[in-house]
């Protein structure tokens, strides 16, 4: 046996491998959390099935699922990128997990990248599941898939920025309460299930500026009405993304 066979070789793993490993860990933690599954899978699925099968809300002409499916996809993005990420990151910050990870060989920007990739992986799983259920309910989408992809990416960026801003500035308990409250308010007033034109004229223009409204209405324009790319809604989402991510980067506290 030659000398040095068991000589250790300390050092960090290659950066892509570290990001991939952290992404896989973040995704497993997200999918194993019962509360997160309730937000990301169960609630959107139940809403899609219930309101498509039972004529509770007037969604206009055409099949209800054609109106509901785009809004439920927007809700799925919000539940993962905003609500789920805000709550999980807030408690990681409270318990010192972020502080310890920030001192590891994994750079802080790479940790945020892994969290973002985890959100994207979860969203892909959500979209596949919800799309399959919507097709089973008779959904007949139209439009350009690339426009849908762009809107989903912009929506993810906007909600991620707002979620990280909340998690990095508020206490964990406050983040938990605020994130769930915002989720419920935007579910009701964001055009997900109830069309925005059902609200009073005085508040329609304000509601239309919300990221959930822009995403749900933008997806609906493409998938239900066959529009190319709703530039107004894409612009609103881009503004929210820049403001949210910029504010989160500036004010995020790691402990």
N, C-alpha and C positions, 0 to 999 in steps of 0.2 A: 504494500500500500504506500503510495507516494505521499510525501509531506504536503500538507495544505489541502488535502482532499475535502476536509470539512471546514475550511476557512470560510467564514461568513462573508457575504457580499452585500453590506448594507446599502440602502438607497431606495428612493421612491420608484414605484412602477412607472412605466410610460404614462404620460398624461391622458391619452385617449383611453387606456385601460382603466385608469382611476375613475374617469368620468362615466365609463360604461358600467363599472362595478357599483358606483354610487347611484346611478340611474336605476339599475336593477333593484338595489336595496330600497330606494325611495318608492318604486312602483309596488314592490311586495308589501311594504308597510301601508301604502295607501289602500291596496286591495284587501288587506287583512283586517282593516279597521271597520267595525260594524257601522259606526256613524257615517263614515265616508261612503260605504256601500249604499246606505240609505239615501244619501244625497245624490250620489253619482249614477246609481243604477235603478234602485227601487222606485223612488219618487218619479223620475221622468217616465219610466215604463208604465207605472200605474196611471199617471196623468194622460199619457198617450192613448192607452187602451180605454180608459173610462170615458174620456171626452170624445173619442172617436166612435164608441159604441152607443153612448147615450146622448141624446140631443138636449144638452143642458144649456150650452151657449150658442147663440146665433153667430155662425162663422161665415155667413153669406152663401152665395150660390156655390154649387159643387160639393164634393164629398168633404166631410169634416176633416178627415185625415190629411187632405191636401193642404188645408190651412194649418192644422195642428203640428204636423211633422216638422216643418222648418222651425217653428217656435220651440218645440221640445228639443231639437238639436242645439238651438241657442242656449236653452236652459241647461243642457248637459255640459256645454262649455263653461258656463258660469259656475255651475256647481263644483266642477273640478278645478278650474284655473283660479277662481276667486274664493268661494266659500271653503272648499276642502283645503286648498293650499294655505289660506290665511290661518285657519284653525291649527293645522298641523305645524306650520312654521312658528306660530305664536307660542305653542307649548314647547317646541324644541328650543326656542329662545329662552323660555322661562326656566327650563330644567338644565340649561347650560350645554345642551347638545351642540348648538351652533357655535358657541365659544370654543368648544373642544375640537370640533371639525375645522374651525377656522385656524387652529394652531397645528393642524395635521399637514402633511405634504400636499394635500389637495388644496389648490388656491381657492380663495373665496369666490372668485368669479366662476371657477369650474364647478363649485358646489351649487351656485345658482343655475348654472347651465344644466347640471344633472337634475335639479328640481324641475326645470322647464321641460326637459326631455321626458321626465316621468309623467308630467301633466299631459304631454302630447301622446305618449303611449296609452295612457288611460283614456284619453279622448277618442283615440282610434277604436279602442274596444267598445266604448259607449256608442259611437256612431255606427259601428257594424251591427251591434245588438239592436239599437233603435231603428235602424234602416230595415233590418230583417223583419221586425215586428210591424213597422209601417207598411211594408210590402204585403205582409200577410193580411193587413187590414184594408188593402185595396189602394194603397198610395200609388200615384202615377206621376213621378217628378219630371220636370222639364229642365231646360237651361243648360249652361256651360259648366261642367264640373270644375274647371279651373277657377271660375268666378266663385263657386262655392268654397273651394279650397282657400282662396285669398281671403274671403270673409271670415272663415273659421280661424285662419292664422292671425288676422288682425284682431278678432274677438279674443283669442287666447292671449295675445300680447296685452290688450287693454285690461282684461280681467286679472291677469297675472300681476301687472303693475299695481293695480288697486289692492289686490290681496297681499302682496309683499309690503306695500306701504302700510296697510293696517297692521300686519303682523310685526312689523319692525318698529312701530311707534307706540302701540297700545299694549297694555298688560294682557296676558293670555286670556283671563276671564272676560275682560272687556272685548277682546277680539272674538271670542266664542259667541258672546251675546250679540255683538254688532253684526258679525258675518251672517248669522242665522236670521237676524231681523232684516237685513238688507236683502237676503235671499228671498224671504217671504214677500217683502214689499215689491221687489222687482218681478217676482213671479206673477203678482196680481196686476201691477201697473206697467209692465214692460212689453205688452203686446204678445206675450207668449201664448196665452189661452184666450184672453178677451181682446178683440180687435181694438186698436187705438181709437177708431172712430166712434166707439161706444162711450168714450169718456167726454166730459164737457169740452166745448171748443177752447175754453180758456186754458186748459191744462194739456191739450193734445200736443201743442208745439213744444212744451217743456218736456213731456214724456218722450217725445220723439228724439230728444237729444241724449237720452240715456243710452249707455252702451248696449244693454240688453235689447232695447227697442230697435236700435240701429242694426244689431245683428239679426234679430228675428225678422224684422221687416225686410232687410236686405236678402236674407235667405229665402224669404217668401216671394220676393220679386223675381228671383232667379228660378226657384224650384216649382213655384206654382204658376207664375205668369210668363216664364220663359225669357225674362230680361237678360241682357248681356252682362253688364256689371253696374249695380246701383252705386254710382260715384258718390252721391250724397251720404249714404250710409257708410260706405267705405271710408270717406273722409272723416266722419264723426268718430269711427272706431280708431282711425290712425291718430287723431288728436288725443283721444283718451289714452291710447297706448303710449304716446310720447310723454304726456303729462304724468301718467301713473308711474311708468318705469323711471322717468327722470326724478320724480319726487321720492320714489322708493330708494333709488341709488344714493340720493343726497342725504336722506334722513334715517335710513335703516340703522338700527342699533343691534349689535350682535349679542348684547347681554343686558 
